[in-house]
Amino acid sequence: MLDFEALSPDAPAIILLCSSIGTDRRAGAGRPLGPRTWAKLSERLAARSLLGPRDLIGLTPDEIDRSLDVGGDEAARYAGLLARGGQLAFELDRLRSRGIWVVTIADDAYPARLTERLGVDAPPVLFGSGHVGSGHFGSGDAAGLDRGGIAIVGSRDADAAAVAFTERLAWAAARGGIPVVSGGARGIDVAAMRAAADTGGTVVGVLPEGVERRLREADTRAAVAGGQAILVSPYHPGAAFSAGAAMGRNKIIYGLSDLAVVVSSAVGSGGTWAGAIEAIEGGWVPVLVRDGPDAPDGNRALIGKGGVPFPDAVLTGDQLSMAELVALAPPRERSAADTATPYEQQPLFED
């Protein structure tokens, strides 16, 4: 099980600074640092030769400001966030008892591919549950996130043809030993994750809400406990869905994969479009786009933006290898922006 001893010396301070775990909302604790604010703070600490974020614990706002020159308001924000050590230990114990682990950007188990691809946008803290294969939950489970795989993404309001394509793709990937990475939302995400799990494959679900909320679903808990699924989220384990959270987690889906397939997208709007454009223009991974007479207009528009056509004929066999998929498309290049449609949570796994 994961405890403070399993984390790096700086991890508790990073969790305090970059998450709302253990926050007493009535006490008016400051807003946690986002990825880019954390990256700036990390640079300041390195430039001033401080040992690390842990050295800020116990300092007054004035002492933090003198050390970092961030201004009184920001120094008070840091001090307020760091003053929650007691609550944090209690809350991590509670989460651990529910099979939920945490890993920070300072830990060896943190997926290196996220920092390599996302840079300052890499989430400083990840909460997760699950592991690869049988065994108990623990800090090493996060290492399963660095295995790569195929990201399968698409609209929450997908038609029957898109769902059928998704299932065939996920089945073939799973039979070929390729983990399936998706976003846990209704529609294409859930169809891909269920199909891969049904075939005995490994699934990584990057959630637009808290991991703890998803673990309330009995069949999802069973998939996680059975070693078929790893759930991960940069958000508080109890956080509800928000459109902003869904947009924010898109880059993590691409960051954890080796290659992505967009099954269906609207033209110029929605999370699928925005995430795919960002991945194409960022050159994070090859982005394949379902092509054919049943494909929506948004798919053709994405191909025009640099996505690589993925013809239905590729799925003629009963399994796929990553080599076959990568051969279809070399990596490319970046921009972004967008809106999101209303969200309706659907169980990830069910009988």
Order of alpha helices (4+ residues) and beta strands (2+ residues): alpha-alpha-alpha-alpha-alpha-beta-alpha-beta-beta-alpha-beta-alpha-beta-alpha-alpha-beta-alpha-beta-alpha-beta-alpha-beta-alpha
